[in-house]
Amino acid sequence: MSKIKTFVTLIVLTLVMAMNASSVMAAKNSLNLGMVLEPTHLDPTAGAAASIDEVVYANIFEGLTRIDKNGAVKPALAKSWTVSEDQKTYTFNLQKGVLFHDGASFEADDVVFSLNRARGENSVNAQKVLFKPIQSVESKDSHTVVVTLNQPTGGFLFNMGWGDAIIVDEASAGKNKSHPIGTGPFKFSKWVKGDRVVMVRNDAYWGTPAKLKMATIKIIPDPAAAVSAMMAGDIDGFANFPAPESLSQFKSDPRFKVVIGSTEGETILSTNNQRGPFKKLKVRQAVAHALDRKAIIDGAMFGYGTPIGTHFAPHHPAYVDLISTHPYDLAKAKQLLTEAGYPDGFKGVIKLPPPSYARRGGEIVASQLRKIGIDLEIIPVEWAQWLDQVFKKRDYDLTIVSHTEPMDIGIYARNDYYFAYDSPKFQALMQKLAATVDTDARYEILGDAQRLISAECVNGFMFQLAKHGVWNKNIRGLWENSPVQANDLTEVYWVD
């Protein structure tokens, strides 16, 4: 009898161990990734929030081209292309056998619809300017599209790799905000507002299938909660960890890998150039001289960040170091305020969105400007409020935000942009840049553009946002740097 009991016990233990092993293996086919800001919706063709692309770019939606982890342009829904001798006509050869997640076939007409929709009169695309060079889009056959430009545009293929340029199906485009349907290696599963977005592997994907069966993007805006979730194992990683003060803790814990990379995120004291005292150049110059970049980086980011003197990424070969143009100098700042007609300073408002770099940085900036007589009322706002009040309605004096779009200095040419900066000289530079193909010539123009916005102190240029990656040491394939706004999960997998 005892032998039978022993035999049964062994069988039970074996089954339990097999079940446990099975659950472990299942866990290694899924990923729980933390993210700070919840997307306002999930359609990258209809919103400016970086958090949209951070969920759907390359995962759910794809464009003709894509930007890889090194910032290079790669084929996507267009497997190849040719460019005419005059650099104005692009013939795209499309992938075959591609299906949208609802089973609809991807064909040339989808490209024609998507690009015409993005550049159309009623377009709500936040980056509509990317499509301005397009003169026409025509389908040559079901898998060939011809795009004709008004003029040569050096960055056209790169622009087609932005999340704003993804290809959608006309039949489902109207539903993409709440139920995105793309052609990518992951399909949308569900969105629990205020908590998480869930994606599952697309087993009908046309390209290399994803290794993960499921990916959950967990929304955790509070830095302390992010630390707790990581330490407890509730979250497998953060591609952009919101608590730089805790990085040393994770560096010393063998369970985790900490990767400090670069981003395209110029973190700036955004300024309403058409409001109150900030209309005056000398006031903006005073603000520039009152900003102690090192103190801001040390206090808000615990030393992680690269000082900048213009709106351009320091890792780019066209970057011009203009930090010394407006060095930290309180006496000079006070003198400029007096010359501007504000010897006793003035009051203003700074609206701060949720990211820790903004909230913490805003406190430091307010303290620094107070030293020259600018007394700021600090108003914390949620992300949706920021988009509505600041970005859309320009109801602000100052704010702090990281502009994470790649190569986005062109936003200063938009006189309707939330900075309210209207410079015909800068606009002419951007028009010249768009028509220039030669790399060296483009870099020279970009240098002139950087110098101009720095000289005019359009914004308070503070630092380039570092990318703080913290994840389980057994995870592979997450990006170390952020050349675009993305949490690309297409090559992510677990190792033992």
C-alpha positions as CSV (number, residue, x, y, z in Angstrom):
1,M,0.0,0.0,0.0
2,S,2.8,2.4,0.9
3,K,4.5,1.7,-2.5
4,I,1.2,2.7,-4.3
5,K,1.0,5.9,-2.2
6,T,4.6,6.7,-3.0
7,F,4.0,6.0,-6.7
8,V,0.9,8.2,-6.7
9,T,2.8,11.0,-4.9
10,L,5.6,10.9,-7.4
11,I,3.0,11.2,-10.3
12,V,1.4,14.1,-8.6
13,L,4.7,15.8,-8.0
14,T,5.7,15.3,-11.6
15,L,2.5,16.7,-12.8
16,V,2.8,19.8,-10.5
17,M,6.4,20.3,-11.7
18,A,5.3,20.0,-15.3
19,M,2.5,22.5,-14.8
20,N,4.9,24.9,-13.1
21,A,7.4,24.5,-15.9
22,S,4.6,25.1,-18.4
23,S,3.6,28.3,-16.7
24,V,7.1,29.5,-16.6
25,M,7.5,28.8,-20.3
26,A,4.2,30.6,-21.0
27,A,5.4,33.6,-19.1
28,K,8.5,33.8,-21.3
29,N,6.2,34.3,-24.3
30,S,4.7,37.4,-22.9
31,L,6.0,40.8,-21.8
32,N,4.7,43.4,-19.3
33,L,6.2,46.7,-20.2
34,G,5.7,49.8,-18.1
35,M,5.0,53.3,-19.6
36,V,4.5,56.6,-18.0
37,L,1.9,58.4,-20.1
38,E,-1.4,56.9,-21.3
39,P,-2.2,57.6,-24.9
40,T,-5.1,59.9,-25.6
41,H,-6.1,57.4,-28.3
42,L,-4.4,54.9,-30.5
43,D,-4.4,56.5,-34.0
44,P,-1.0,58.0,-34.8
45,T,-2.5,59.8,-37.8
46,A,-4.7,61.9,-35.6
47,G,-2.7,63.0,-32.6
48,A,0.5,64.6,-31.5
49,A,1.1,62.7,-28.3
50,A,4.3,60.6,-28.4
51,S,2.6,58.0,-26.2
52,I,0.5,56.9,-29.2
53,D,3.5,55.9,-31.2
54,E,5.1,54.4,-28.2
55,V,2.4,51.8,-28.2
56,V,1.5,51.2,-31.8
57,Y,4.6,52.1,-34.0
58,A,6.0,49.1,-35.8
59,N,3.9,46.8,-33.5
60,I,0.4,47.4,-34.8
61,F,0.9,49.9,-37.6
62,E,3.4,50.1,-40.4
63,G,4.3,52.6,-43.1
64,L,6.0,52.4,-46.5
65,T,9.3,52.7,-44.7
66,R,10.3,52.3,-41.1
67,I,13.1,53.8,-38.9
68,D,15.2,51.1,-37.2
69,K,16.9,51.2,-33.8
70,N,19.9,53.0,-35.3
71,G,17.8,55.7,-37.0
72,A,18.3,54.2,-40.5
73,V,15.5,54.1,-43.1
74,K,14.5,50.5,-43.8
75,P,11.9,48.9,-46.1
76,A,8.5,48.1,-44.6
77,L,5.3,47.9,-46.6
78,A,7.3,49.0,-49.5
79,K,9.9,46.3,-50.2
80,S,11.9,48.5,-52.5
81,W,11.7,51.8,-54.4
82,T,13.3,53.7,-57.2
83,V,13.9,57.5,-57.5
84,S,13.8,59.4,-60.7
85,E,16.9,61.4,-61.9
86,D,15.3,64.7,-60.9
87,Q,14.6,63.3,-57.4
88,K,10.9,64.1,-57.7
89,T,9.3,60.8,-58.5
90,Y,9.3,57.8,-56.1
91,T,8.1,54.4,-57.4
92,F,7.3,52.1,-54.5
93,N,7.1,48.3,-55.0
94,L,4.8,47.0,-52.3
95,Q,5.0,43.8,-50.3
96,K,2.6,41.1,-51.5
97,G,0.4,38.8,-49.4
98,V,-0.1,41.5,-46.7
99,L,-3.4,41.5,-44.7
100,F,-4.8,44.0,-42.3
101,H,-5.7,42.6,-38.9
102,D,-9.4,42.3,-39.9
103,G,-8.5,40.2,-42.9
104,A,-8.7,43.0,-45.6
105,S,-6.0,42.8,-48.2
106,F,-3.3,45.5,-48.3
107,E,-2.9,47.0,-51.8
108,A,-1.8,50.1,-53.6
109,D,-5.1,51.8,-53.1
110,D,-4.5,51.8,-49.3
111,V,-1.3,53.8,-49.8
112,V,-3.1,56.3,-52.1
113,F,-5.9,56.7,-49.5
114,S,-3.6,57.0,-46.6
115,L,-1.2,59.6,-48.1
116,N,-4.0,61.7,-49.6
117,R,-5.9,61.6,-46.3
118,A,-2.8,62.8,-44.5
119,R,-2.2,65.7,-46.8
120,G,-5.9,66.5,-47.5
121,E,-7.7,69.7,-46.7
122,N,-9.5,68.1,-43.8
123,S,-6.5,66.3,-42.4
124,V,-6.1,66.1,-38.7
125,N,-2.6,64.7,-38.9
126,A,-0.3,66.4,-36.4
127,Q,2.6,66.3,-38.9
128,K,0.7,67.3,-42.0
129,V,3.7,69.3,-43.0
130,L,5.5,66.0,-43.8
131,F,3.2,65.4,-46.7
132,K,3.3,69.0,-48.1
133,P,5.9,68.1,-50.7
134,I,3.6,65.5,-52.3
135,Q,2.0,66.6,-55.6
136,S,0.3,63.4,-56.4
137,V,-0.1,59.7,-55.3
138,E,-1.2,57.2,-58.0
139,S,-1.5,53.4,-58.1
140,K,0.3,52.0,-61.1
141,D,-1.1,48.5,-60.3
142,S,-2.2,46.7,-57.2
143,H,1.3,46.6,-55.8
144,T,3.0,49.6,-57.2
145,V,2.6,53.2,-56.1
146,V,4.0,56.3,-57.7
147,V,4.5,59.4,-55.5
148,T,5.4,62.6,-57.3
149,L,6.8,65.5,-55.3
150,N,6.6,69.3,-56.0
151,Q,10.3,69.5,-55.6
152,P,13.2,67.3,-54.5
153,T,12.9,66.6,-50.7
154,G,16.0,65.2,-49.1
155,G,14.2,63.7,-46.1
156,F,11.2,62.2,-47.9
157,L,11.9,58.5,-47.2
158,F,12.7,59.2,-43.6
159,N,9.5,61.2,-43.3
160,M,7.5,58.2,-44.6
161,G,8.9,56.2,-41.7
162,W,7.2,58.4,-39.0
163,G,4.3,57.1,-37.1
164,D,2.2,59.8,-38.7
165,A,2.7,58.2,-42.1
166,I,1.4,54.7,-41.3
167,I,-0.8,53.0,-43.9
168,V,-4.4,52.4,-43.0
169,D,-7.4,50.8,-44.6
170,E,-10.2,53.2,-45.5
171,A,-12.8,50.8,-44.2
172,S,-11.4,50.7,-40.7
173,A,-9.6,54.1,-40.5
174,G,-12.4,55.7,-38.6
175,K,-12.1,53.2,-35.7
176,N,-8.4,53.3,-35.2
177,K,-8.5,55.6,-32.2
178,S,-10.2,53.0,-30.0
179,H,-9.6,49.8,-32.0
180,P,-6.5,50.1,-34.2
181,I,-6.3,47.8,-37.2
182,G,-2.9,47.7,-39.0
183,T,-0.7,45.3,-40.8
184,G,2.0,44.8,-38.0
185,P,3.2,41.7,-36.2
186,F,0.9,42.5,-33.2
187,K,-2.9,42.8,-33.1
188,F,-4.7,45.0,-30.7
189,S,-6.5,43.0,-28.1
190,K,-7.9,45.4,-25.5
191,W,-7.5,48.8,-23.8
192,V,-8.4,49.1,-20.1
193,K,-8.4,52.9,-19.7
194,G,-6.2,54.1,-17.0
195,D,-4.5,50.7,-16.7
196,R,-3.1,48.9,-19.7
197,V,-3.1,48.2,-23.5
198,V,-2.8,44.6,-24.6
199,M,-1.5,43.3,-27.9
200,V,-1.3,39.7,-29.2
201,R,0.8,38.2,-31.9
202,N,-0.5,38.4,-35.4
203,D,-0.1,34.8,-36.7
204,A,-1.0,35.9,-40.2
205,Y,1.8,38.5,-40.3
206,W,3.4,38.9,-43.7
207,G,7.0,39.3,-42.4
208,T,9.1,37.8,-39.7
209,P,6.7,36.9,-36.9
210,A,7.1,38.3,-33.4
211,K,8.6,36.0,-30.8
212,L,6.2,37.2,-28.1
213,K,2.7,35.8,-28.0
214,M,1.4,38.7,-26.0
215,A,2.6,42.2,-24.9
216,T,0.9,44.3,-22.2
217,I,1.7,48.0,-21.9
218,K,1.0,48.9,-18.3
219,I,0.4,52.6,-17.5
220,I,2.3,53.7,-14.4
221,P,2.7,57.5,-14.2
222,D,4.1,57.7,-10.7
223,P,7.9,57.2,-10.3
224,A,7.6,55.6,-6.9
225,A,5.0,53.1,-8.2
226,A,7.2,52.3,-11.1
227,V,10.0,51.4,-8.7
228,S,7.7,49.2,-6.6
229,A,6.3,47.5,-9.7
230,M,9.7,46.6,-11.0
231,M,11.0,45.4,-7.7
232,A,7.9,43.2,-7.1
233,G,8.2,41.7,-10.6
234,D,4.8,43.0,-11.7
235,I,6.5,44.7,-14.6
236,D,9.2,43.1,-16.7
237,G,10.8,46.4,-17.7
238,F,10.5,50.1,-18.6
239,A,12.0,51.3,-21.9
240,N,11.9,54.8,-20.4
241,F,12.1,54.5,-16.6
242,P,10.6,57.6,-14.9
243,A,12.7,57.5,-11.7
244,P,16.4,58.3,-12.5
245,E,17.1,58.7,-8.8
246,S,16.6,54.9,-8.4
247,L,18.8,53.7,-11.2
248,S,21.7,53.0,-8.9
249,Q,19.4,50.6,-7.0
250,F,18.7,48.7,-10.1
251,K,22.3,48.7,-11.3
252,S,23.3,46.9,-8.1
253,D,20.5,44.3,-8.4
254,P,21.5,41.3,-10.5
255,R,17.9,40.7,-11.6
256,F,18.0,43.8,-13.8
257,K,19.8,45.4,-16.7
258,V,20.1,49.2,-16.8
259,V,20.8,50.8,-20.2
260,I,21.4,54.5,-20.6
261,G,20.8,55.6,-24.2
262,S,20.1,58.7,-26.2
263,T,16.8,60.0,-27.4
264,E,15.5,62.6,-29.9
265,G,14.0,64.4,-26.9
266,E,15.0,68.1,-26.7
267,T,13.7,69.1,-23.3
268,I,12.8,72.8,-23.5
269,L,11.2,75.6,-21.5
270,S,8.6,76.1,-24.2
271,T,7.7,79.8,-24.5
272,N,4.6,81.5,-25.9
273,N,6.3,84.1,-28.1
274,Q,3.1,86.1,-28.6
275,R,2.0,86.5,-25.0
276,G,2.8,89.2,-22.5
277,P,6.4,90.1,-21.7
278,F,7.6,87.0,-23.7
279,K,6.9,88.8,-26.9
280,K,10.1,90.8,-26.3
281,L,13.4,89.3,-27.3
282,K,15.3,90.8,-24.3
283,V,12.9,89.0,-21.9
284,R,13.5,85.7,-23.6
285,Q,17.2,86.4,-23.6
286,A,17.0,87.1,-19.9
287,V,15.3,83.8,-19.3
288,A,18.0,82.0,-21.3
289,H,20.8,83.6,-19.1
290,A,18.8,82.7,-15.9
291,L,18.7,79.0,-16.7
292,D,21.4,76.9,-15.0
293,R,21.3,73.8,-17.1
294,K,23.6,71.8,-14.9
295,A,21.4,72.4,-11.8
296,I,18.3,71.5,-13.8
297,I,19.8,68.2,-15.1
298,D,21.2,67.4,-11.6
299,G,18.0,68.2,-9.8
300,A,15.4,66.9,-12.1
301,M,17.3,64.1,-13.8
302,F,19.9,63.2,-11.2
303,G,22.7,64.0,-13.7
304,Y,21.2,62.1,-16.7
305,G,21.0,64.5,-19.6
306,T,23.1,66.5,-22.1
307,P,23.0,70.3,-22.1
308,I,21.7,71.9,-25.3
309,G,21.7,75.4,-26.6
310,T,19.3,74.9,-29.5
311,H,16.6,72.5,-30.7
312,F,18.8,69.7,-32.1
313,A,20.1,66.3,-30.9
314,P,23.8,66.4,-29.9
315,H,24.4,63.0,-31.4
316,H,23.4,64.2,-34.9
317,P,26.4,65.1,-37.2
318,A,24.8,68.4,-38.1
319,Y,24.5,69.5,-34.4
320,V,26.1,72.9,-33.5
321,D,27.1,73.5,-29.9
322,L,25.5,76.8,-28.9
323,I,25.5,76.4,-25.2
324,S,27.9,79.3,-24.7
325,T,25.6,81.7,-26.6
326,H,23.6,82.3,-23.5
327,P,25.7,81.2,-20.5
328,Y,24.2,81.2,-17.0
329,D,24.6,84.8,-15.9
330,L,22.1,86.3,-13.4
331,A,23.5,89.8,-13.6
332,K,23.2,89.8,-17.4
333,A,19.6,88.4,-17.1
334,K,18.6,91.2,-14.7
335,Q,20.2,93.8,-17.0
336,L,18.2,92.5,-20.0
337,L,14.9,92.5,-18.0
338,T,15.6,96.2,-17.1
339,E,16.3,97.1,-20.7
340,A,13.1,95.3,-21.7
341,G,11.1,97.5,-19.3
342,Y,10.8,95.2,-16.4
343,P,13.2,96.3,-13.7
344,D,11.1,94.8,-11.0
345,G,10.3,91.7,-12.9
346,F,6.8,90.3,-13.6
347,K,4.4,87.5,-12.8
348,G,3.7,84.6,-15.2
349,V,2.3,81.0,-15.4
350,I,4.1,77.8,-16.0
351,K,1.9,74.7,-16.8
352,L,3.6,71.4,-16.2
353,P,2.5,68.0,-17.7
354,P,2.9,64.8,-15.7
355,P,6.4,63.5,-16.6
356,S,8.9,63.8,-13.8
357,Y,11.4,65.8,-16.0
358,A,8.6,68.4,-16.3
359,R,7.3,68.5,-12.8
360,R,10.7,68.4,-11.1
361,G,12.3,70.6,-13.7
362,G,9.5,73.1,-13.4
363,E,10.1,73.6,-9.7
364,I,13.8,74.3,-10.4
365,V,13.1,76.6,-13.3
366,A,10.6,78.6,-11.3
367,S,13.2,79.0,-8.5
368,Q,15.9,80.1,-10.9
369,L,13.6,82.7,-12.7
370,R,12.5,84.0,-9.3
371,K,16.1,85.1,-8.7
372,I,15.7,87.7,-11.6
373,G,12.2,88.8,-10.6
374,I,10.1,86.5,-12.7
375,D,7.5,85.0,-10.3
376,L,5.9,82.0,-11.9
377,E,2.6,80.3,-10.7
378,I,3.1,76.6,-11.1
379,I,0.0,74.8,-12.5
380,P,0.3,71.0,-12.8
381,V,-1.9,69.7,-15.7
382,E,-2.7,66.2,-16.9
383,W,-1.6,65.2,-20.4
384,A,-5.0,65.7,-22.0
385,Q,-5.2,69.1,-20.4
386,W,-1.7,70.0,-21.7
387,L,-2.6,69.0,-25.2
388,D,-5.8,71.0,-25.1
389,Q,-4.7,74.1,-23.2
390,V,-1.1,74.5,-24.2
391,F,-0.6,72.7,-27.5
392,K,-3.9,73.4,-29.1
393,K,-5.2,76.7,-27.5
394,R,-1.8,78.3,-26.6
395,D,-3.2,79.2,-23.2
396,Y,0.1,79.4,-21.4
397,D,3.2,81.5,-20.7
398,L,5.7,78.8,-20.2
399,T,5.7,75.0,-20.1
400,I,8.3,72.2,-20.1
401,V,8.2,69.3,-22.5
402,S,10.5,66.9,-24.4
403,H,10.0,67.1,-28.1
404,T,10.8,63.5,-29.0
405,E,10.0,63.6,-32.8
406,P,13.1,62.9,-34.9
407,M,14.8,65.8,-36.7
408,D,11.9,68.1,-35.8
409,I,13.6,71.5,-36.0
410,G,11.1,72.2,-38.8
411,I,8.4,72.8,-36.3
412,Y,9.8,76.3,-35.8
413,A,8.7,77.1,-39.4
414,R,5.0,76.6,-38.4
415,N,3.6,80.0,-37.5
416,D,0.5,78.4,-36.1
417,Y,2.5,76.1,-33.8
418,Y,2.1,76.5,-30.0
419,F,5.4,78.4,-29.7
420,A,3.7,81.2,-31.7
421,Y,7.0,81.9,-33.4
422,D,6.6,83.5,-36.8
423,S,10.0,84.0,-38.6
424,P,10.0,84.4,-42.5
425,K,13.8,84.0,-42.3
426,F,13.5,80.6,-40.6
427,Q,10.7,79.5,-42.9
428,A,12.9,80.3,-45.9
429,L,15.7,78.1,-44.4
430,M,13.3,75.2,-44.1
431,Q,12.0,75.7,-47.7
432,K,15.7,75.6,-48.8
433,L,16.4,72.5,-46.7
434,A,13.4,70.7,-48.2
435,A,14.7,71.4,-51.7
436,T,18.2,70.3,-50.9
437,V,19.4,66.7,-51.4
438,D,23.2,67.0,-50.9
439,T,24.0,65.9,-47.3
440,D,26.7,68.5,-46.6
441,A,24.5,71.3,-48.0
442,R,21.7,70.1,-45.8
443,Y,23.9,70.1,-42.7
444,E,25.0,73.7,-43.4
445,I,21.4,74.8,-43.6
446,L,20.5,72.9,-40.4
447,G,23.4,74.7,-38.7
448,D,22.0,78.1,-39.8
449,A,18.6,77.1,-38.5
450,Q,20.0,76.1,-35.1
451,R,21.9,79.4,-34.8
452,L,18.8,81.4,-35.7
453,I,16.4,80.0,-33.1
454,S,19.2,80.1,-30.5
455,A,19.9,83.8,-31.2
456,E,16.2,84.6,-31.0
457,C,15.7,82.5,-27.8
458,V,12.5,81.1,-29.1
459,N,12.5,78.7,-26.2
460,G,14.6,78.0,-23.2
461,F,16.9,75.2,-24.5
462,M,17.8,73.0,-21.5
463,F,18.9,69.4,-22.1
464,Q,18.6,66.3,-24.4
465,L,16.6,63.7,-22.6
466,A,18.5,60.5,-21.8
467,K,16.8,57.2,-22.3
468,H,16.7,55.2,-19.0
469,G,16.1,51.6,-19.8
470,V,15.5,49.2,-16.9
471,W,14.4,45.6,-17.6
472,N,14.8,42.0,-16.6
473,K,18.3,40.8,-17.4
474,N,16.8,37.9,-19.5
475,I,15.0,40.2,-22.0
476,R,16.6,40.8,-25.4
477,G,15.6,43.1,-28.2
478,L,14.4,46.3,-26.5
479,W,15.9,49.4,-28.0
480,E,18.8,51.0,-26.2
481,N,18.3,54.4,-27.9
482,S,15.2,56.1,-29.2
483,P,15.7,57.5,-32.8
484,V,11.9,57.7,-33.0
485,Q,9.0,57.6,-30.6
486,A,8.7,53.8,-30.2
487,N,8.7,50.8,-28.0
488,D,9.4,48.4,-30.9
489,L,8.6,44.9,-29.6
490,T,9.0,43.2,-33.0
491,E,12.4,41.5,-32.0
492,V,11.9,41.2,-28.3
493,Y,12.3,37.8,-26.7
494,W,13.4,36.1,-23.4
495,V,16.4,33.9,-22.8
496,D,16.9,31.5,-19.9
